[in-house]
């Protein structure tokens, strides 16, 4: 089962512990996490289901290519990292 982890910055806003999910795509993995943590959805995706502009998702060390549908493949031993970019000056 794939493991989904979130950056500390997201954890400052709401509880989002790492989760182990069954999924074959990034979208399936995220949907599994959202099912058990609905408030997290609005931080990660917009109302169309696309990744928010300030969010990046990696499968292992590779940034996903499909930000709109998150159709990138996920294997049982993969680590999915959800990062929220920081800005400011």
N, C-alpha and C positions, 0 to 999 in steps of 0.2 A: 504494500500500500504506500502511496506517495505521502510525503510529509509537506505541509504548508506552514511556513514561518513568516512572521511579520516583524518589521523593524521596530526598534524602541520608540521611534517617534509616533507611530500609530498607537502603540501601547499606552502612550501618555494620554490619549484621547478616549480610549475605551479598551475594555478587556478583549484581547485577541491572542490567547495562548496558541502555541503551535498545535496543529491538528493533523491527524493521520486519516487519510481518506482513500476510498477506492475511486479511481478516475482514469480515463484514457486520454483526456484533454485537459488543458488548463481551465477551460470554462467549467467542465464537470467538477474539477477539484474546488474551484471557487464557489460554485453553487452548493456543494456539500458543506463548505464552511459557512456560507450565508444561511443555510437552513438551520444551523444550530446557533448562529450569531447574526440575526437580521440587521441590527444597527450597523454592522461592519460594511454592508453592501454600499451604502451611500458614500462611504469614504473611498471605495475602490473603483466602482463603476458609476457611470451616469445613468439617466433614465432610459437610454437606448441600449444599455448593457455594454457599452464600450469602456475601456479603461479610461479613467480620468487622466487629464493631461499631465498631472504631477505624479502619477503612479507608474512605476516600472515593475515588471514581473520577470523573473529569471527562472529557468528550469536548469538546475545545477548551476553552471557558470555562463549560460547563454541566455541573452535577453530574448523574450518571445518576439516573433515576427508579426503575429496577427493580433494587433491591439483591439480591433473591432469585435472579433468573434472569439478570441482566445482559443483558436482551434489547434494550437501547437500540441504535439503529442506528449504524453506523460507516461512513464513506465512505473512499475511497482516500486522500484528502488530509488526513484527520483526525489530530489528536494526542490520545492517550489518556494521562491523567496519573493515576498511582496514588499516593495520599497516605496516609501513616499518621499519625494524630493523635498528638500528644504530650500527656502529662499530667504532673502533678506539682505541687509547690508550693514 
